Amino acid sequence: MTVNKDMTIMEILQAYPDTASVFMRYGMHCIYCEAASGETLAEAMMVHGYEGADIDNAVAQLNDFISQLTPAAES
């Protein structure tokens, strides 16, 4: 699975719970709050003061992190 900015935080966390550490780097400590299941990654990041390139960088970091967790045969 490839993460994109239109996915909800909960979708990402359900598929890859270890990505919580990436969210924490962005100050998103409320990843398990009710909003995490309804807000997209982009929406949640905007609430935390990020936009544009910051969101794209977060998506790239999440996908890089996931690629390190996932064996090449499963990618």
Backbone torsions as a table, in degrees:
resi	resn	phi	psi	omega
1	MET	NA	137.1	175.2
2	THR	-106.2	129.9	179.5
3	VAL	-77.1	141.4	171.7
4	ASN	-135.7	166.1	-173.3
5	LYS	-69.8	-11.1	-179.8
6	ASP	-92.8	-1.4	176.8
7	MET	-82.4	151.7	175.6
8	THR	-79.0	156.9	176.9
9	ILE	-57.0	-42.7	-178.0
10	MET	-64.0	-39.0	176.8
11	GLU	-58.1	-44.4	-179.0
12	ILE	-65.8	-47.2	-177.8
13	LEU	-66.3	-35.2	178.6
14	GLN	-66.2	-38.1	179.8
15	ALA	-76.8	-37.2	-176.1
16	TYR	-140.3	82.0	-177.2
17	PRO	-56.3	-30.6	-178.3
18	ASP	-67.9	-12.8	178.2
19	THR	-68.8	-8.8	177.5
20	ALA	-53.6	-34.8	179.9
21	SER	-64.5	-32.4	177.5
22	VAL	-69.7	-42.8	177.8
23	PHE	-61.5	-38.9	180.0
24	MET	-61.6	-35.9	178.7
25	ARG	-60.3	-27.0	179.8
26	TYR	-94.8	10.7	178.6
27	GLY	75.6	16.3	-178.7
28	MET	-93.2	72.7	-176.3
29	HIS	-81.9	-9.0	-179.2
30	CYS	-98.6	35.7	-175.0
31	ILE	-63.3	-20.6	179.7
32	TYR	-103.0	12.1	178.8
33	CYS	-76.2	169.7	-177.1
34	GLU	-58.8	-35.5	-179.0
35	ALA	-63.9	-26.3	-178.3
36	ALA	-61.0	-24.9	179.9
37	SER	-88.1	-12.6	-178.1
38	GLY	-114.8	-23.3	-179.4
39	GLU	-90.7	141.9	173.4
40	THR	-75.6	166.4	176.8
41	LEU	-56.4	-45.9	-179.6
42	ALA	-61.4	-45.4	179.8
43	GLU	-61.8	-44.7	-178.9
44	ALA	-64.6	-40.0	179.5
45	MET	-67.7	-37.1	177.7
46	MET	-64.2	-38.0	176.8
47	VAL	-60.7	-31.7	-179.7
48	HIS	-91.9	11.8	173.7
49	GLY	91.1	10.1	179.6
50	TYR	-101.2	153.0	176.0
51	GLU	-155.9	171.2	173.8
52	GLY	44.6	-115.9	-175.7
53	ALA	-61.0	-32.3	177.9
54	ASP	-61.1	-42.2	179.9
55	ILE	-67.8	-43.5	177.8
56	ASP	-60.7	-40.0	177.7
57	ASN	-64.1	-40.2	178.5
58	ALA	-63.4	-42.4	177.9
59	VAL	-60.8	-44.7	179.2
60	ALA	-63.1	-41.9	178.8
61	GLN	-64.6	-41.2	178.1
62	LEU	-62.6	-45.8	-179.6
63	ASN	-66.5	-36.8	176.1
64	ASP	-64.5	-44.9	178.9
65	PHE	-59.2	-46.5	-179.6
66	ILE	-63.4	-40.1	-179.3
67	SER	-63.7	-28.0	177.7
68	GLN	-77.6	-23.3	177.5
69	LEU	-83.8	-27.1	-171.5
70	THR	-98.4	122.9	175.9
71	PRO	-57.2	145.4	-176.6
72	ALA	-54.6	-34.5	-179.0
73	ALA	-65.5	-24.8	-177.8
74	GLU	-95.4	-11.7	-175.7
75	SER	-65.4	NA	NA
